[in-house]
């Protein structure tokens, strides 16, 4: 897919140099989004310094910790296994094997997301997102009773008309609820208008009380394929990397997100800040704080990959070029910096229990990163 048809058709890395640009909010338009330079007074230039990679994974998509005091890092493989890294070494036996639940793990399908219950150490519960045997987008709870076999309970399965744009990121928010980003259903240009359809759960940000009714509630709509998002634990801001169609990749931020339900991010009316469908009604939509284009000759990329927040900075990358940036805001001012030219097929970022950042390389490795 080269939607670069989205962040998950996993095209070969081309490692073109990406032009850095900094964007401020502006009104949507049908042409090129205006860009302005900006600076934050207390910002300093930073770089990411990679450590020794840990190899041996099969198409890894995510690295998370369980906050259980074990120090382990849990790595999701697209093919269906969850592997663990302890004391810098990859464990031999998988932590959990979800391959029997999957239909296909090709293209953008497979095991896509993992989140541990905030009380995982006490209750042994975690949640996975995957594409099931009917090509639907499913979320399941897995319970690991002491000394027993895993118990899998499917919470829901959303009918998905195409094989791409499956979302799949899972994240517990500051409200203690599970936040689930869904893709728009696939193909190109959202032919079913799922993202703007209030009756559909596709193209949405869902919020689920996993200790209550477990019914997904739509928090936001108008997303195309949110490929990784992260909360700033200090202020509750939610940063979302949303994959574009064929012109623009975008970063959105929602200040104190749990208190702002009902937002519309514009797709398929808007791609980035540009009109993508006629008639283009952009009234009341959230405008991205940053966009970059698909024009490789001008230094563009193809497919955005988020993202973790460290020190109020959201780190994200482009899958084609391997370039990594940080973005932060102060009031209405946005500062974007290119911080590493990784040369890797970046599929995600993660944090370990100590707050250390990791880059996930879809080619088969995870890389520890230090900020300098």
SVG drawing of the C-alpha trace seen along z (x, -y; Angstrom):
<svg xmlns="http://www.w3.org/2000/svg" viewBox="-26 -33 51 57">
<polyline fill="none" stroke="black" stroke-width="0.4" points="0.0,0.0 1.6,-3.1 -1.2,-5.4 1.4,-5.6 -1.7,-3.9 -1.1,-4.1 1.3,-3.6 0.8,0.2 1.2,1.4 4.9,1.6 6.6,0.4 10.4,0.7 12.3,-2.2 13.7,-4.7 15.4,-6.9 15.1,-10.2 16.1,-13.3 13.0,-15.0 12.6,-18.8 11.8,-20.1 9.1,-22.7 7.2,-24.2 3.5,-24.9 1.1,-27.0 -2.7,-26.6 -4.5,-28.1 -7.8,-27.9 -8.3,-24.9 -7.8,-25.7 -7.9,-23.9 -4.3,-24.4 -1.0,-24.1 -1.3,-24.7 0.5,-27.9 3.6,-27.3 5.3,-29.7 8.5,-29.5 8.1,-29.5 10.2,-29.1 9.7,-28.4 12.0,-30.5 12.9,-27.7 13.4,-25.1 16.8,-23.7 18.1,-21.7 18.0,-18.0 19.1,-14.8 18.4,-11.2 21.3,-8.9 20.7,-5.2 22.0,-2.4 22.6,1.2 19.5,2.7 17.9,5.8 17.2,8.1 15.2,11.2 11.6,10.0 9.2,10.8 7.8,7.5 7.5,5.7 4.9,3.0 4.9,1.9 6.8,1.9 5.2,1.3 5.7,1.9 3.2,3.4 4.1,1.1 4.3,4.2 7.8,3.7 9.3,6.5 11.3,4.2 10.2,6.2 9.5,4.6 6.7,6.3 7.0,6.3 4.1,7.0 4.9,8.9 2.5,8.4 2.5,12.2 0.7,12.7 3.2,13.2 4.0,10.9 7.7,11.2 9.5,9.9 12.8,8.3 14.4,8.5 17.7,7.1 18.5,6.2 17.9,9.7 15.1,11.2 13.3,14.1 13.0,17.3 9.4,18.2 6.7,15.8 4.7,14.1 1.5,14.6 0.6,16.2 -2.4,14.8 -1.8,16.5 -4.9,18.7 -7.1,15.6 -5.8,14.0 -7.0,14.3 -4.1,12.9 -1.0,11.0 -0.1,9.7 -0.3,6.1 -1.9,4.1 -3.5,7.0 -2.3,9.1 -1.7,8.4 -1.7,4.6 -2.1,3.3 -1.4,4.1 -2.3,2.3 -2.0,3.6 -4.7,2.8 -3.5,0.1 -3.8,2.8 -2.2,5.5 0.2,6.6 -2.8,7.4 -5.4,8.7 -3.3,10.1 -5.5,8.5 -4.3,7.0 -6.0,6.1 -5.0,6.8 -6.2,5.4 -6.0,7.5 -7.7,8.4 -9.8,11.6 -10.6,14.5 -13.4,12.5 -11.1,9.6 -12.8,7.5 -11.2,5.2 -11.3,6.9 -10.4,6.1 -10.1,8.8 -9.3,9.0 -6.7,11.6 -6.6,12.7 -3.6,14.6 -4.7,16.3 -1.7,17.4 -0.5,20.8 -3.4,21.1 -3.9,20.8 -4.8,17.5 -8.5,16.8 -9.4,14.7 -12.7,12.7 -13.5,10.9 -15.0,7.5 -16.0,6.6 -15.4,7.1 -16.1,4.2 -17.0,5.3 -14.3,3.9 -15.0,3.7 -11.3,3.7 -8.0,5.1 -6.2,1.9 -6.6,-1.0 -7.2,1.1 -6.0,-1.3 -5.4,1.0 -3.5,-1.2 -4.7,-0.7 -3.9,-3.0 -5.2,-3.7 -5.9,-7.3 -5.7,-9.5 -9.4,-8.7 -8.5,-5.0 -10.4,-4.0 -9.1,-2.3 -8.7,-4.5 -9.0,-2.7 -8.2,-4.3 -9.9,-2.8 -9.2,-3.2 -11.8,-4.4 -12.4,-0.9 -9.8,-1.0 -9.5,-1.3 -8.9,-4.9 -10.7,-8.2 -13.1,-6.5 -15.6,-5.4 -18.1,-4.4 -17.8,-7.7 -17.2,-5.8 -15.1,-8.5 -17.9,-11.1 -20.7,-8.7 -21.8,-8.9 -23.4,-5.4 -20.1,-3.8 -17.3,-2.9 -14.7,-3.2 -12.5,-6.3 -13.0,-7.1 -11.4,-7.4 -13.3,-5.1 -13.3,-5.2 -14.1,-2.0 -14.7,-1.4 -13.2,2.1 -14.3,2.3 -17.8,1.3 -20.2,1.9 -17.3,2.4 -19.3,0.7 -17.2,-1.5 -18.2,-5.2 -17.2,-7.5 -15.0,-10.3 -13.7,-11.8 -14.5,-11.2 -13.0,-12.2 -9.8,-10.1 -8.3,-8.2 -5.9,-5.7 -4.5,-7.0 -1.2,-5.1 -0.1,-5.6 -1.0,-8.3 0.0,-9.2 -1.1,-11.2 1.2,-13.7 1.0,-12.3 1.6,-15.7 -1.3,-17.6 -3.6,-15.1 -2.9,-16.4 -3.4,-13.8 -1.1,-13.7 -2.3,-11.8 -0.4,-10.9 -3.0,-10.3 -1.9,-8.8 -2.8,-10.7 -4.1,-9.6 -1.6,-10.7 -0.7,-14.3 -0.4,-15.2 0.6,-13.5 -0.6,-15.2 -0.1,-15.6 -3.0,-16.6 -3.1,-17.6 -6.1,-17.8 -5.6,-19.7 -6.9,-17.9 -8.5,-15.4 -10.7,-13.5 -12.7,-16.7 -13.3,-17.3 -15.5,-14.7 -17.2,-15.2 -14.3,-16.6 -14.1,-16.1 -10.7,-15.8 -12.1,-16.4 -11.4,-13.3 -12.6,-12.7 -13.4,-16.3 -9.9,-17.3 -6.5,-15.7 -4.1,-17.6 -5.4,-21.2 -6.3,-20.8 -9.8,-20.1 -9.9,-16.5 -13.6,-16.1 -16.2,-18.3 -18.1,-20.0 -15.5,-20.7 -17.1,-21.6 -14.3,-22.3 -16.5,-24.2 -15.8,-23.1 -13.0,-20.7 -9.7,-20.3 -6.8,-21.7 -3.5,-19.8 -0.7,-21.5 1.8,-20.1 1.7,-18.6 4.2,-17.4 3.8,-16.5 4.3,-13.4 6.4,-15.3 9.8,-13.4 11.4,-15.8 10.7,-18.6 11.9,-16.5 8.6,-14.9 7.7,-11.5 4.9,-8.9 3.4,-7.7 3.5,-9.1 4.3,-6.9 3.7,-8.1 4.6,-8.3 5.4,-8.8 5.6,-11.9 8.8,-12.6 9.3,-15.9 6.2,-17.4 7.6,-16.5 5.8,-14.1 8.2,-12.0 7.1,-10.7 8.7,-9.5 8.0,-8.7 8.0,-5.1 9.5,-5.7 12.4,-8.0 13.2,-6.9 13.4,-10.5 12.4,-11.2 11.1,-14.5 9.9,-15.9 7.1,-18.4 6.0,-20.5 3.6,-23.4 3.6,-26.4 0.3,-28.2 -0.4,-28.7 3.3,-28.3 4.5,-25.0 8.1,-23.9 9.2,-20.9 12.7,-19.6 14.3,-16.8 16.2,-14.9 17.4,-11.7 17.9,-10.2 17.4,-6.6 17.7,-4.7 15.0,-2.4 11.4,-1.4 9.9,-3.0 6.6,-1.2 6.2,-2.6 7.8,-4.0 7.6,-2.8 8.5,-3.5 10.0,-1.2 9.2,-1.2 12.1,-3.7 10.7,-6.1 13.4,-5.2 12.4,-5.6 12.6,-2.8 12.2,-2.9 10.5,0.1 11.9,1.1 9.5,3.1 12.5,4.8 13.0,6.8 14.6,4.8 13.9,2.4 16.4,-0.4 17.0,-2.2 17.2,-6.0 18.8,-8.6 18.0,-12.3 20.9,-14.6"/>
</svg>
